[in-house]
């Protein structure tokens, strides 16, 4: 009897199960590592340089906000971003609505055109607009041939060129999310408005636009945030009169080697961008809850 008891195998040792929290940490660890290395550390480096170079203190921020030249650059940045956002919304909303109501093959064709514009190299697109908008370019020639103008317009190295070029680049970033919002709106809502006696214009402004407003606000904020930090298009199509903050930072680093002031400007731009991005996320969540898009 004792021998039988002694020969009973002992139960195997079971390793403790990994907790859910530890498992989640292991899953997100690579992403956290990349985020820390490529975002957190560079931002900390910017912040340190802005308060340590050339001497410790906040003189870089004082110079940034105390100089009329730099304040004008801030004003230019917000003004150009606002103009580009407004024009993008004015053009993008009808475009997204056409995509939502167009026959399937036409919608696919329009989407392909939008995607093609996004896949094309940014520098190539900007140079293409430089050719199109110059005084001897196709646009001025066409307008003169039609008799609309008698002298060529100056469409580059000014606000007009920056607005046209950046609107073209930002348009897909507004149209695509807004299209999803519009597709989620029940089409019978507009029919019900028509049955109640509303004209098409009234149904558009009083029914469609309010329902799409969370998507419009979310897309407009995304465009505005992206426009704040844009560099290539304003640098090539704009002029010194409308220098933006990204151009100023590049000039401070590449030409003046003023890393402290450049770090201060970049850190301020980052704070503004993150604040607006937080607002954009709130509008995005409202758009999802309002339309039921998941």
C-alpha positions in Angstrom: 0.0 0.0 0.0 2.8 2.4 0.9 4.6 1.5 -2.3 1.5 2.3 -4.3 1.2 5.7 -2.6 4.9 6.5 -3.1 4.7 5.7 -6.8 2.0 8.2 -7.5 3.4 10.8 -9.8 3.5 14.3 -8.4 1.4 16.9 -10.3 3.3 18.8 -12.9 4.5 22.3 -12.0 2.4 24.8 -13.9 4.0 28.1 -14.7 2.0 31.1 -13.5 -0.1 32.6 -16.2 0.9 35.9 -17.5 -1.4 38.7 -16.2 -3.5 40.6 -18.7 -1.7 43.8 -17.9 1.7 42.4 -18.5 0.6 40.8 -21.7 -0.7 44.2 -22.9 2.6 45.9 -22.0 4.5 43.3 -24.0 2.3 43.9 -27.0 2.7 47.7 -27.0 6.4 47.7 -25.9 7.8 48.0 -29.5 5.5 50.9 -30.3 6.3 52.6 -27.0 10.0 52.2 -27.7 9.7 53.7 -31.2 7.6 56.5 -29.8 10.1 57.4 -27.1 13.1 57.2 -29.4 11.7 59.1 -32.4 9.3 61.5 -30.7 9.7 62.0 -27.0 13.5 62.2 -27.0 13.7 64.7 -30.0 11.0 66.8 -28.3 13.0 66.9 -25.1 16.1 67.8 -27.0 14.2 70.7 -28.6 13.0 71.9 -25.2 16.4 71.6 -23.7 18.1 73.5 -26.5 15.4 76.2 -26.4 16.3 77.0 -22.7 20.0 76.2 -22.7 21.4 77.7 -25.9 23.2 80.1 -26.2 22.9 80.6 -22.4 20.5 79.0 -19.9 17.2 80.9 -19.5 14.0 81.8 -21.4 15.5 84.5 -23.5 14.7 82.6 -26.7 11.0 82.6 -25.9 11.2 86.3 -24.9 12.9 87.1 -28.2 10.3 85.0 -30.1 7.3 86.7 -28.6 8.9 90.1 -28.2 10.0 90.7 -31.8 7.5 92.1 -34.3 9.2 90.2 -37.1 8.7 86.8 -35.4 5.1 87.8 -34.3 4.4 88.6 -37.9 5.6 85.1 -38.9 3.2 83.6 -36.3 0.4 85.8 -37.7 1.2 84.7 -41.3 1.2 81.1 -40.3 -2.2 81.2 -38.7 -3.6 83.4 -41.4 -2.4 81.2 -44.3 -3.6 78.1 -42.5 -7.0 79.7 -41.9 -7.4 80.7 -45.6 -6.3 77.3 -46.8 -8.7 75.6 -44.4 -11.6 77.8 -45.5 -11.0 77.3 -49.2 -10.5 73.5 -48.7 -13.8 73.2 -46.9 -15.6 75.3 -49.6 -14.3 73.0 -52.3 -14.1 69.8 -50.3 -17.7 69.6 -49.0 -19.4 69.7 -52.5 -16.7 67.2 -53.7 -17.4 64.8 -50.8 -21.2 65.2 -51.4 -20.8 64.4 -55.1 -18.7 61.3 -54.1 -21.5 60.2 -51.8 -24.3 60.5 -54.3 -22.5 59.7 -57.5 -23.0 56.3 -59.3 -20.6 53.7 -58.1 -18.2 53.8 -61.1 -18.0 57.5 -61.1 -17.3 57.5 -57.3 -14.5 55.0 -57.8 -13.0 57.1 -60.6 -13.1 60.2 -58.4 -11.5 58.3 -55.5 -8.8 57.0 -57.8 -8.0 60.6 -58.9 -7.8 61.7 -55.2 -5.6 58.8 -54.3 -3.3 59.4 -57.3 -2.8 63.0 -56.2 -1.9 61.8 -52.7 0.6 59.1 -54.0 2.4 61.6 -56.3 5.6 63.1 -54.8 4.9 66.3 -52.9 7.8 68.1 -54.4 6.8 67.1 -57.9 3.2 68.3 -57.4 4.5 71.7 -56.0 6.8 72.2 -59.0 3.9 71.3 -61.3 1.9 74.1 -59.8 4.9 76.5 -60.2 4.8 75.8 -63.9 1.0 76.1 -64.2 0.8 79.4 -62.2 3.8 81.3 -63.6 3.0 84.4 -65.8 3.8 82.5 -69.0 2.1 79.3 -67.7 -1.0 77.6 -69.1 -3.4 79.2 -66.7 -2.5 82.7 -67.6 -2.4 81.9 -71.3 -5.8 80.3 -71.2 -7.3 83.3 -69.3 -5.8 85.7 -71.8 -6.9 83.6 -74.8 -10.5 83.7 -73.4 -10.3 87.4 -72.9 -10.9 87.2 -69.2 -7.6 89.2 -68.5 -5.4 91.4 -70.6 -2.2 91.0 -68.6 -1.0 87.9 -66.9 -1.7 87.6 -63.2 1.0 87.1 -60.6 0.0 83.8 -59.1 3.3 82.6 -57.5 5.5 84.1 -54.7 2.4 85.4 -53.0 -0.7 84.3 -50.9 -2.6 83.2 -54.0 0.0 80.6 -55.1 0.3 79.3 -51.5 -3.5 79.0 -51.2 -3.9 77.2 -54.5 -1.0 74.8 -54.0 -1.9 73.9 -50.4 -5.6 73.6 -51.0 -4.8 71.0 -53.8 -2.6 69.1 -51.4 -5.0 69.2 -48.4 -8.2 68.5 -50.3 -8.0 64.6 -50.1 -7.4 64.8 -46.3 -10.8 66.6 -45.9 -12.8 64.8 -48.7 -12.1 61.3 -47.6 -13.2 61.4 -43.9 -16.1 63.8 -44.8 -17.3 61.4 -47.5 -17.6 58.7 -44.9 -19.7 61.1 -42.7 -22.0 62.0 -45.6 -22.4 58.4 -46.6 -23.6 57.6 -43.1 -26.4 60.2 -43.2 -29.8 58.5 -44.0 -30.8 59.8 -47.4 -34.5 59.6 -46.4 -33.8 62.6 -44.1 -33.5 64.8 -47.1 -36.6 63.3 -48.7 -38.5 63.9 -45.5 -37.4 67.6 -45.6 -38.6 67.9 -49.2 -42.0 66.3 -48.2 -42.3 68.9 -45.4 -41.9 71.6 -48.0 -38.3 72.5 -47.8 -36.5 73.5 -51.0 -33.3 71.8 -52.0 -31.3 74.8 -50.8 -33.1 74.8 -47.4 -32.7 71.0 -47.1 -29.0 71.5 -47.8 -28.4 74.2 -45.3 -30.8 73.2 -42.5 -30.6 69.4 -42.7 -27.5 68.2 -44.5 -24.9 70.7 -43.2 -25.9 70.4 -39.5 -25.8 66.6 -39.7 -22.4 66.8 -41.4 -21.0 69.5 -39.1 -19.0 67.2 -36.8 -17.3 65.7 -39.8 -16.7 69.1 -41.3 -15.2 70.5 -38.1 -13.0 67.4 -37.6 -11.7 67.5 -41.2 -11.2 71.3 -41.1 -9.2 71.1 -37.9 -7.1 68.3 -39.4 -6.3 70.5 -42.4 -5.6 73.5 -40.3 -3.2 71.5 -38.1 -1.4 70.1 -41.1 -1.2 73.5 -42.8 0.4 75.1 -39.7 3.6 73.0 -40.1 3.8 72.8 -43.9 7.2 73.8 -45.4 7.7 72.7 -49.0 4.7 74.3 -50.7 4.8 77.7 -48.9 8.6 77.8 -49.5 8.3 77.3 -53.2 5.0 79.0 -54.0 5.1 81.8 -51.4 7.2 84.8 -50.9 9.0 86.5 -48.0 5.9 88.6 -47.3 4.1 85.5 -46.2 6.9 83.5 -44.5 5.5 80.7 -42.3 6.8 79.3 -39.1 8.2 76.1 -40.7 10.2 78.3 -43.1 11.5 80.4 -40.2 12.7 77.3 -38.3 14.5 76.0 -41.3 16.2 79.4 -41.9 17.2 79.6 -38.2 18.8 76.2 -38.4 20.3 76.1 -41.8 21.5 79.7 -42.3 21.8 81.3 -38.9 22.7 78.1 -36.9 20.5 79.5 -34.1 19.4 76.2 -32.6 18.1 77.7 -29.4 15.6 80.1 -31.1 14.7 77.4 -33.6 14.0 75.0 -30.8 11.7 77.5 -29.1 9.8 78.1 -32.3 9.4 74.4 -33.0 8.3 73.7 -29.4 5.6 76.4 -29.6 4.4 75.1 -32.9 4.3 71.6 -31.4 2.2 72.7 -28.4 -0.2 74.5 -30.7 -0.5 71.5 -33.0 -1.0 69.0 -30.1 -3.7 71.2 -28.6 -5.6 71.5 -31.8 -5.1 67.8 -32.5 -6.8 67.1 -29.1 -9.7 69.3 -30.2 -9.8 67.4 -33.5 -10.0 64.1 -31.7 -13.0 65.3 -29.8 -14.8 66.4 -32.9 -13.9 63.0 -34.5 -15.5 61.2 -31.7 -18.6 63.3 -32.0 -18.8 62.7 -35.7 -18.6 58.9 -35.0 -21.3 59.0 -32.4 -23.5 61.3 -34.5 -23.4 59.3 -37.7 -22.8 55.8 -36.4 -19.6 55.3 -38.5 -17.3 52.8 -36.8 
